[in-house]
Amino acid sequence: MTMPAPIISSPMAIEKDWIDYNGHLNMAYYNVLFDRCSDEAFELMGMGPNYAKERRLTIYTAEVHVCYVQELHLDHKVKVSFQIIDHDEKRLRVYQEIRHVDGWLAATSESLSLHVDMAGPKVAPFPADVMAQVEAMRDAHAALPMPERAGRSIGIKRKSA
């Protein structure tokens, strides 16, 4: 199977209960949108719900950095992207974007996920069949440029006196 590069979700609607008292999408639900797209990508790599149920192996999120670029509102529809930017035998580094269906950027996410043996739970290497799918996706995504917003850190820039 040829892996999409990057993976792009189906259009998703903003749900009424996700709107906060400021009238826009609450910060927590950006992560729900990122997660729904990740689920599609993990399924393509053979790590969906059946993988957890039958093989007792899964993915845990270890770290996430979200940047909120532009507000989303109830009437908006979005698509979410998923791009592997690095991996090893136990970890995935992923970059994602939420874009309004009109194309403008709403938010970015960079995450580090761990492959976990649920019997421990403990971090464990990907089985060979899954690693082959991870590598196929990484190979497809290797042709993509490194996202400009990847690797950002949090800090307060000070003006020189």
ABEGO torsion letter per residue (X at the ends): XBBBOBBBBBBBBBBAAABBAAGBBBAAAAAAAAAAAAAAAAAAAGABAAAAAAAGBBBBBABBBBBBABBBBAABBBBBBBBBABBBAABBBBBBBBBBAAGBBABBBBBBBBBBBAAOBBBBBBBAAAAAAAAAAAAAAAABBBBAABGBBBBBBBBBX
